[in-house]
Amino acid sequence: MTEPSAQPSDPGREQQPQEADRLRDILRAPGYLKVLSFSALIGIPVSLVAFWFLVGLHKGEHLLWVDLPHALGWDAPPWWWPLPLLLVAGLGVGLVAARLPGAGGHIPASGLHTGGSTPATLPGILLAAAASLPFGAVLGPEAPLIALGGGLALLFGGLARAPATPQATVLLGAAGAAAAIAAIFGNPLIAAVLLIEVAGVGGPQLFAVMLPALLSSGIGALVFTGFGRWTGLQTGSLGLELPTPFPPLDAADVLWTIPVALGIAVLLHPALAAAQRIAAYVSAGVIPRTVLCAVAAAACAALYSLITGRTPADVALSGQATLGRLAADPHAWGVGALVAVLLLKGAAYTLCLGSLRGGPVFPALFLGAAAGALLAPLPGLGLIPAVGGGGARPPAPPPPVAGGRGGEI
């Protein structure tokens, strides 16, 4: 009589207790609890610095694109306005990238990163962002903010004698980045989830990063809200004012937005691939080729203004303010204007991704929303669901992390 065969082991069942034990060990470690406490404390000064940094960017953009044209007698910037501004941006970023430590931060074509910034690289990151974003770069503020938050967290952690282990450095950097970007997406949870996504970790490491990131993100949102109301200053965010009353949402809207969002995401990938080739081209001659790409992006904005008669700011800048206007009154955009802004802002976005400094998320959201508005006449698809579904395109994925798990926490 043969003995019954042994049941095959299930690797998944064996792995789950191991991961649970590992997570319990991480959370109970005295070093982790200290880092969690430091994350809460560091979130306050980091979010304060990030608040004033965003206020400066917002003020600079308003000065260059609203106040100065009005002072010169124009209701809106003339068609040629982006050319001198982006020439200055290209020259400034090129000099920073060639001469200062850290090259002004990572190139946006490589996606978002949560590590790599140190206190020594912060001056270059701040200068490159100040030269890019207010002057018309088709990029958002999220990447400089992540680098700023991570670098400041390490600086303040060193001053406060926080644990200096590699694990503590990763956690403090994530907490600082979450505090810095707490309010720009209109909700601190969105910012924290985005940060966790681009951190490239999984399993117990993911939960270990979530706690300090969510904690510091909530603290940062409180600081942003409090200082914003106390001072009356604006930092800019992606909170949108949609037209009311809202049209009823039906099954056709939901079914259409899924292929619309997927199609837009697929169509944006060639732009990201082209941006990576532009980044390789710029690396062979940083200063002159950065200037060349910046001026080419300005030419896209100028051409758009000449073709449509609209402001070149529709193509230049991050698209954050323009997205708000599009969401508030989509009918103000004709089909020709939507096609032109998709083609020319898409081209300028690709050029800026490979040459200037900033983040890839805000312009991608605007391009997705504009594509959704263009597709709104599809049978059964409403305009507001189309804009929302198109704008839901995810940010550019970061490059793969060695080992596939994002490192050890």
N, C-alpha and C positions, 0 to 999 in steps of 0.2 A: 504494500500500500504506500503510495507516494504521499509525502507531506505537502500540505498546501503551500503554494508559492507565496513568498512575502509580498506584501503590498508595495508597489513602487512609491518611493518618497516624492512628495510634492515640493519642488524647490520654492514655489511661491509661499507655501505655508511655513516653511522653515525660515524664509527670509523675513517674514513679517515680525515674528518674535525677536529676531536679531535686531531689526531696525527699531522696534519699540524699546528694547533694552538700551540700544545706543542713544536714542533720543532722551530716555530717562537719565542716562549718565551725563549727557550734555547739559540738560536743564538743571540737574542737581549739583553740577560742578561749581565750587565757590568762585572760580574765575568768571564763569558765565553770568552769575548773579551780579558780580561787580561790574561787568561790562554792561549789563542791562541797566544798572543804576547810572553809570556814566552816560549811557545813551540818552536817558531822560534829561540829565543835566546839560549835556552838550547840545541837545536839540534847541535849547533856548538861544544861546549866542549864535549858533549856526543859522537859525531861521531869522534872527535879527539882521545879520550881515546879508543873507539872501534877499530879505525884504528891501533893504536899501539898494542893493545891486539891481534888482528888478525895477525899482522906482527910477533909478538912474537911466536904465535902458529905455523905459517907457517915456521919460521926459525927453531924452535925446531923440527918440523917434518922432515924438510929437513936434519938437522944435524944428527938426530938419524937414519933415514932410507936411506940416500944417502951418506952424507959426511963421517960418521963414518965407514960404510962398505967399502967404497972406500979407506979410510985411512988404513984399515986393510987388503987390498989386494983383496977384492971381488968386482966384477962388480955389484952384486945385493945382498941383504941380504940373508944369508943362511937360510935353512929351520927352524932352531931352534931359529932364531933371535927374534921372537915375545915372546918367553917364558920368558926371563929375563925382557924385557921391560914391558910386561903386568903384571908381578909379582910386579914390582915397582908401576905400575898404580893402581893395586888393593889395595896394602898396603897404598899408598898415599890417595886414595879416601876413604878407610875405616877409616883411622885416622881422616880425615877431617869430614866425616859424623858422626863419633862418638863423636868428641871433640869440634867442632866449631859451633857457632850459625848458624842456617839455614841448617845444615847437607849437606853443599856443593851444595845447590839447590835441586829442586824437581827431583824425579826419572823419567827418560825419558819414562818409560813404561806408565806413566799416561798421556802422550801427552804433548803438548805445553801449557804454561800458560803465561799470560801477567801480572799477579799480584803476590804479595807475597814477592818480594825482597825489602829489605830495606838497607840503608847504613850499618847497623850493620852486615848484612849477606853477603855483597859483598866480603870480604876477603876469606871466605870459598868457595864461588862460583868460584872465580878466581883460587884459589888453586886447587879445584877439577877438573876444566876444564883443567888447565895446567898439572895435573897429568894424565888425561884421554886421551885427544885428541892427543898430539904429541907422546905418548907412544904406540899408536896402538888401542885405543878403537874404536869399529865399531859404531861411533856416529858422528854427525855433530856439528858445532859450533853455530847453531842458537839459541838453548835454553839458553846457557850461555850468549850469546849476548843480548837476550831479557831481561834476569834478570839483566845483567850489565846496559843496557840502562835505565830500569825502576828504578833501585836503584840510579843511578847517577842523573837521572832527579829529583828524590825526594830530593837528597842531594843538588844539585845546586839550586833547587826551594826554599829550605829552606834558603840557603845563600842569594838568591836574594829576599827573602820575598814575594814569590809568594803566591796566595791565598791558605789557608790550609784547605779548606772544603773537604769532602769526594769526591765530584764531581771533584774538581780540582786535587785531588790526582790521581784519575783514568785517567783523561785526560793527565796529565803530565807523568804518567807512560807509557801510550800508545805512547805518542810522543817520549819519550826517547828510548823506545824499537824500534820504527820505525827508528829513526836516527841511532841506533846501527847496525841494520841489513840491512841498505839501499842498500848495494852494493853486498852482498854475493850471491844473486840470479841473478846477471847480470843486473837487472833492478829495480829501486826503487819502481816502481808501484807494481811489484810482491811481494816485501817485505811488502809493506803497506797493500796490499790485504790479504796476509797471516796473518798478525797481526790482521787485522779486523776480519778475519774468526775465529781465535782462541780466540778473546776477548769475544765471546759468547753474543753479544748484538744484538738487532734488533730494527726496527722501528726508531723513532726519535733519540734514543740513538746511533744507528749505524752511522747516518749522523753526529752526534755531535762528535763521535770518529774519523770519517774519516778525517775531516779537519785538526786537529793537527797532525794526523798520516801522512797524505800525505805531509803536509807542512814540518815537520821535516825529513821525508824520503827524500824529494827532497834536503833539505839542507845537510843531511848526504851524499847523493850521490855526491854532489858537493865537499864536503870535501874529501871524499875517492878518487875521481878522481883527484883532484888537488894535494893532498899529494902523491898519488901513482905516478903521473908523475913527480912531483918535486923531490921526494926522490929516485925514481926508485925501491922502495920496493914493494913486492907483498903481498897481503892479501889473495888471493885465492877467486874464485867465480865460479859460475856454467855456465859462458859463455863458449860455446862449439865451437870448430872448426870442422865443418862437411866437409867430402870430397866433392870436387867439380870436375866437374859440377854436380849439383843436378839432380837426376833422375826425370823424369816427374811424377807428382802426379796424380793418376787416381781414379776412383770411388771405385775400389776394395781396394785400400789402405785405403781410408776413412772408408769404411764399415768394414774392418777387424780390424782396430785399436780400434773401439768401444768395441767389445767383448773382445779383447786382454787386453785392459786397465781395463775393469771391472773384468775380470777373475783374473788378477794379484792382483788387490785390494782385491778381496775375499780371495785369497790364502794367503795373508799376514796377515789377521786377526787372524788365529791361532797362528802365531808368537807373535802378540801383547798380546793375551790371555795368552800364555805361559810366556811371559815376566812379566806380572803382578803377576803370581804365583811365579816366581823367585824373584820378589821384596818382596813379602810376606815372602819367605824363608830367604832372606838376612836380613830382619828386625829383625829376632830372634837372630842373631849373626853377627853384622855389619862387624867387621874387618875381622874375619877369613872367613866368607862366601863371602864377597866381593872379597877377594884374590882368593878364590876357583873359583868363576865365571870368574874372569879375566884370570886366568891360563887356564881354560877350553876353553875360547875364543881363547887364544894363541895357544892351542893345535889344534883347528880347522884350524888356519892359517898354522901351521907347517905341518899338515896332507895334506892340499891342495898342499903345495909346494912339498912334497914328492911324491904325486900322479901324479902331472902334470909337475913337473920340472920348474914351473914358480915361480916368486917371491911371498913370503908370504904376501907382501903388497897388493896383489890383494884382500885378505880376510881381513887383518887388515886395520885400518884407516877408514876414513869416506867414501871412495870410490869416492871422488870428483875428484882427479887426474886420477884415474883409469877410471872413467866415461868419461873423456876427451879423453883418449887413445882409449877406446872402440868406442866412437862416431867417432873418426878420422879414425880408421882402424878396423871395425868390423870383417873383414875377417881374421885378425890375431888370432882370437879366434876359436879354434876347438870346436866341439860339446861336447867332453869330458870335456874341460876346462870350458865351459859355465855351464854344469850340475854340475861340482864340485864346481864352485864358487857360484852357486845358493844355493846348499845344505849347504856348509860349511860356507859361509859368512852369509847365513840366520841363521844358528845355532849360530854363533858368535854374530850376531846382536841381537838375542833374549837374549843371556846371558848378553850382555852389556846394553841393555835396562833396565834390571832388577837390575843392580848392579852398574854400573859406572855413569858418569855424562856427558851429552851432549844432542844433539837433535836427533829426529828420522827421519828427512827429508832426509838428504843427502844419507845415506845408502839405504833407501827405493827407492830413485830415481835410484841408480845404480842397485839394484836388479831388478827393473822393466825394466830398459833398457836391462839388460842381458837376462831376460826372453823374451823380445821382439826380441832380436837377435836370440835366440834359436828357436822362432816360425816363423822367417822370411821365411822359405821354404813353408809356407802355400800357396796354389794356389792364385796367383794374389797379394800377399803381398810383397812389396819391403822391403829391409833391413833397409834403413834409416827411412821410416815411422814406421816400426815395433819397432825400437829402440826408436823413439820419442814417439810413443803411449804407449809403456811399461813404459817409464820413466815419463809419465804424471800422474802416480799414486799419489793421494793426500796424504798429511801428515796424521799421526795418529790423529783422532779426540780427542779434549780434553774431560774430563769428563763432564757430564751434570752439568749445573749451576742451583743452587736453584732458583725456580721461573720460569725457562724457558726463561727468557728474559735477563739474564746476569746482573741484578742489575740496579740501577738507575744512571743516569748521571745528 
